[in-house]
Amino acid sequence: SPAIGWRGTDGYMEFLGKYVTLDENHSVESLETRTAPNGYTFADSYVVGLDPTNETSKFTVNLSMKDGKPLVEWSPNLNTNGMIRNYIIWGKTNLTDEVWHSPTNDASRFFKVTVQLPEENE
């Protein structure tokens, strides 16, 4: 989950204002842990670029093969519309492996993608 310190960055308050009225029952802090109708927290919905009020708004990852190599793509990809996020592709050789690795390598057969806000100094 996102860290508490980024509340004022990259339009987070505007995002919250679009989807919820802040009052005694809905503080900024409560929205960082409260599950929205889409199954994510409001904070995670912001980081990933989802509509928290739409239960069909999900982060999806697709795997295909291109020139004999796995190609991992995801949606939404906020870096294509002017917003900046760090996307990290993790891989495992076997699902029973305990640790995910990044960067991935030729042995990776299972993948996941995590999304983070850039660090302040990036």
C-alpha positions as CSV (number, residue, x, y, z in Angstrom):
1,S,0.0,0.0,0.0
2,P,1.1,3.6,-0.6
3,A,2.9,5.4,2.2
4,I,1.0,8.1,4.2
5,G,3.5,10.9,3.3
6,W,2.4,11.4,-0.3
7,R,-1.2,12.7,0.3
8,G,-0.5,16.1,-1.2
9,T,1.3,14.9,-4.3
10,D,0.3,14.5,-7.9
11,G,-3.4,15.4,-7.4
12,Y,-4.3,13.0,-4.6
13,M,-6.7,15.5,-2.9
14,E,-8.3,16.3,-6.2
15,F,-8.8,12.6,-6.8
16,L,-10.5,12.2,-3.4
17,G,-12.7,15.2,-4.1
18,K,-13.9,13.6,-7.3
19,Y,-15.0,10.4,-5.6
20,V,-15.9,11.1,-2.0
21,T,-17.0,13.9,0.4
22,L,-14.5,14.2,3.3
23,D,-16.4,14.5,6.6
24,E,-16.3,13.1,10.1
25,N,-17.0,9.6,8.6
26,H,-14.6,9.9,5.7
27,S,-11.2,11.3,6.6
28,V,-8.2,11.2,4.4
29,E,-6.6,8.7,6.7
30,S,-9.6,6.4,6.7
31,L,-9.7,6.4,2.9
32,E,-6.1,5.1,2.8
33,T,-7.3,1.8,4.4
34,R,-11.0,1.7,3.5
35,T,-11.9,-0.7,0.7
36,A,-13.7,1.1,-2.2
37,P,-16.4,-0.6,-4.4
38,N,-13.7,-1.7,-6.9
39,G,-12.1,-3.9,-4.2
40,Y,-9.0,-1.7,-3.7
41,T,-8.4,1.0,-1.1
42,F,-9.1,4.6,-2.3
43,A,-5.3,5.2,-1.9
44,D,-4.3,2.2,-4.0
45,S,-7.0,3.2,-6.6
46,Y,-5.3,6.6,-6.9
47,V,-1.8,5.1,-7.3
48,V,-2.9,2.6,-9.9
49,G,-5.3,5.0,-11.7
50,L,-8.6,3.3,-11.1
51,D,-12.1,4.6,-10.5
52,P,-12.8,3.5,-6.9
53,T,-16.5,3.9,-7.3
54,N,-16.7,1.5,-10.3
55,E,-16.5,-2.1,-9.2
56,T,-15.3,-3.2,-12.7
57,S,-12.3,-0.8,-12.6
58,K,-9.4,-3.2,-12.1
59,F,-5.7,-3.3,-12.8
60,T,-5.0,-6.0,-15.3
61,V,-1.8,-7.6,-16.5
62,N,-1.6,-9.5,-19.8
63,L,1.2,-11.9,-20.9
64,S,1.9,-12.7,-24.5
65,M,4.9,-13.9,-26.5
66,K,6.8,-11.7,-28.9
67,D,9.8,-13.0,-30.8
68,G,9.9,-16.0,-28.5
69,K,10.1,-13.8,-25.3
70,P,7.4,-13.1,-22.8
71,L,5.8,-9.6,-23.1
72,V,4.2,-8.2,-20.0
73,E,1.7,-5.4,-20.5
74,W,-0.8,-3.8,-18.1
75,S,-3.7,-1.5,-18.0
76,P,-4.1,1.2,-17.0
77,N,-0.6,2.4,-17.8
78,L,-0.6,6.0,-16.5
79,N,2.8,6.7,-18.0
80,T,1.1,6.9,-21.4
81,N,-1.2,9.8,-20.4
82,G,1.2,12.2,-18.7
83,M,1.1,10.9,-15.2
84,I,4.2,9.2,-13.8
85,R,4.2,5.9,-12.0
86,N,6.9,3.3,-11.4
87,Y,5.9,-0.1,-12.7
88,I,8.0,-3.0,-11.5
89,I,7.7,-6.4,-13.2
90,W,8.5,-9.3,-10.9
91,G,9.1,-12.9,-11.9
92,K,9.3,-16.5,-10.6
93,T,10.4,-19.7,-12.2
94,N,7.8,-21.7,-10.2
95,L,4.7,-20.6,-8.3
96,T,6.0,-22.6,-5.3
97,D,9.1,-20.3,-5.1
98,E,8.9,-18.1,-2.0
99,V,10.5,-15.0,-3.5
100,W,9.6,-12.8,-6.5
101,H,12.6,-11.4,-8.3
102,S,13.1,-8.1,-10.2
103,P,14.5,-7.7,-12.7
104,T,13.1,-10.9,-14.3
105,N,15.3,-13.3,-16.3
106,D,14.9,-16.0,-18.9
107,A,13.9,-18.5,-16.2
108,S,10.9,-16.5,-15.2
109,R,7.6,-18.1,-16.1
110,F,5.2,-16.4,-13.7
111,F,4.9,-12.6,-13.5
112,K,3.3,-9.8,-11.5
113,V,3.4,-6.1,-11.7
114,T,3.5,-3.6,-8.8
115,V,2.8,0.1,-9.1
116,Q,4.3,2.9,-7.1
117,L,4.4,6.7,-7.0
118,P,7.8,8.0,-7.9
119,E,10.0,9.1,-5.1
120,E,10.1,12.8,-4.4
121,N,13.6,13.1,-5.8
122,E,12.9,11.3,-9.1
